[in-house]
Amino acid sequence: MVPQHTDAADPEGCPLSPTTSTSVPNSREAELALADAAVLGQLLRDARRDRGLSLKAFAAQSGISEGLLSKFERGSGNPSLLTLQKIAAALGIRLSDLFHQVPSAGHDRGEAEHSELRPDQCAVVRPDDRKRLVIPFEGLVYELLSPDLQRGLAMLYCEIPVGFEGSARPFQHKGEDTVHVLTGRFEVHVAHASHVLEPGDTVTFQSSLPHWWKNIGDVPATVICVNSPPSF
């Protein structure tokens, strides 16, 4: 089982390339990985500048070296989930605020979609249009199934690689979470309780309690997560 990465041990500035993650099987995925890194870097740079922080000042505030932050902002670094959580906390934003959309392959459906309802009343999200957060360093993929984070709930599709566990920095935010397992064996820790979930199982818990998860199977786990209200 692959151990959880921690700041003390991992080289979080390793270069991003199509071979960084085993989940990049073809040129399209490699292209998306590079686009993800570039868009995420721009988001981080804009958020820092909006707060009037220099790289040096933000490095001191976040506890992450100036050199690594510079790499991340240029899209050439490869931060872990733990590092992104630290960056988001230092910026005073939610991790979900880093979700973004990458250029789509653009599937022509033959005709324009039409609806008499406003987007806030009814919205369709196609697979290529999902906002997402990809962390190649750990093989994590989070995709937003709901159209945005301004609604009563947020629904996510998550891919968790074999051996991943998030005990180093548990999530804790307001609201309620529901997690439904599609594939793999998945262990959810909520406060001092733990639950092993298999395909078809679902757990619901108060997300104000510290929680984290772990892939205990021998294949990648895929899950659907619902958070209400969006607060992670």
Long-range contacts (C-beta under 8 A, 24 or more apart in sequence): 1-162, 1-163, 2-161, 2-162, 2-163, 2-164, 3-163, 4-164, 4-165, 4-166, 4-167, 4-168, 5-80, 5-82, 5-137, 5-138, 5-168, 6-82, 6-168, 7-80, 7-82, 7-83, 7-86, 10-80, 10-137, 12-64, 12-68, 12-77, 12-78, 12-79, 12-80, 12-83, 12-137, 13-65, 13-67, 13-68, 13-71, 13-72, 13-77, 13-78, 14-77, 14-78, 14-137, 15-76, 15-77, 15-78, 16-75, 16-76, 16-77, 16-78, 16-136, 20-78, 20-136, 20-137, 21-136, 21-137, 21-139, 22-139, 22-161, 23-136, 23-139, 23-141, 23-159, 23-161, 23-220, 24-136, 28-105, 32-102, 32-134, 33-134, 33-136, 34-75, 35-102, 35-103, 36-100, 36-102, 36-132, 36-134, 37-75, 37-76, 37-77, 37-78, 37-136, 38-75, 39-75, 39-100, 39-101, 39-102, 40-72, 40-75, 40-98, 40-100, 40-133, 41-72, 41-73, 41-74, 41-75, 41-76, 41-77, 42-73, 42-75, 43-98, 43-100, 44-69, 44-72, 44-73, 44-87, 44-91, 44-98, 45-73, 47-91, 47-93, 47-97, 48-73, 48-91, 51-91, 51-92, 58-90, 61-90, 62-86, 62-87, 62-89, 62-90, 63-90, 78-136, 78-137, 79-135, 79-137, 80-135, 80-137, 80-138, 81-135, 81-138, 81-140, 81-166, 81-169, 82-168, 82-169, 84-133, 84-135, 85-169, 86-169, 94-173, 94-231, 94-232, 95-133, 95-232, 96-133, 96-144, 96-149, 96-154, 96-230, 96-232, 97-149, 98-133, 99-131, 99-132, 99-133, 99-142, 99-144, 99-149, 100-131, 100-132, 100-133, 101-129, 101-130, 101-131, 101-132, 102-132, 104-128, 104-129, 119-147, 120-151, 123-147, 130-157, 138-164, 139-164, 139-220, 140-164, 145-224, 149-230, 150-230, 151-230, 152-228, 152-229, 153-226, 153-227, 153-228, 153-229, 153-230, 154-226, 154-227, 154-228, 154-230, 154-232, 155-224, 155-225, 155-226, 156-224, 156-225, 156-226, 156-227, 157-222, 157-223, 157-224, 158-222, 158-223, 158-224, 158-225, 159-220, 159-221, 159-222, 160-184, 160-186, 160-213, 160-215, 160-220, 160-221, 160-222, 160-223, 161-215, 161-220, 162-215, 162-217, 162-218, 162-219, 162-220, 163-215, 164-214, 164-215, 165-212, 165-213, 165-214, 165-215, 166-212, 166-213, 166-214, 167-212, 167-214, 169-212, 170-210, 170-211, 170-212, 171-207, 171-210, 171-211, 171-212, 171-232, 172-207, 172-208, 172-209, 172-210, 172-211, 173-207, 173-208, 173-227, 173-231, 173-232, 174-207, 174-208, 174-229, 174-231, 175-206, 175-207, 175-208, 175-227, 175-228, 175-229, 175-230, 175-231, 176-204, 176-205, 176-206, 176-207, 176-227, 176-228, 177-204, 177-205, 177-206, 177-207, 177-211, 177-225, 177-226, 177-227, 177-232, 178-202, 178-203, 178-204, 178-225, 178-226, 179-203, 179-204, 179-213, 179-223, 179-224, 179-225, 179-226, 180-223, 180-224, 180-225, 181-221, 181-222, 181-223, 182-222, 182-223, 182-224, 183-219, 183-220, 183-221, 183-222, 184-215, 184-217, 184-219, 184-220, 184-221, 184-222, 185-215, 185-216, 185-217, 185-221, 186-213, 186-214, 186-215, 186-216, 186-217, 186-221, 186-223, 187-213, 187-214, 187-215, 187-216, 188-212, 188-213, 189-213, 189-214, 207-231, 207-232
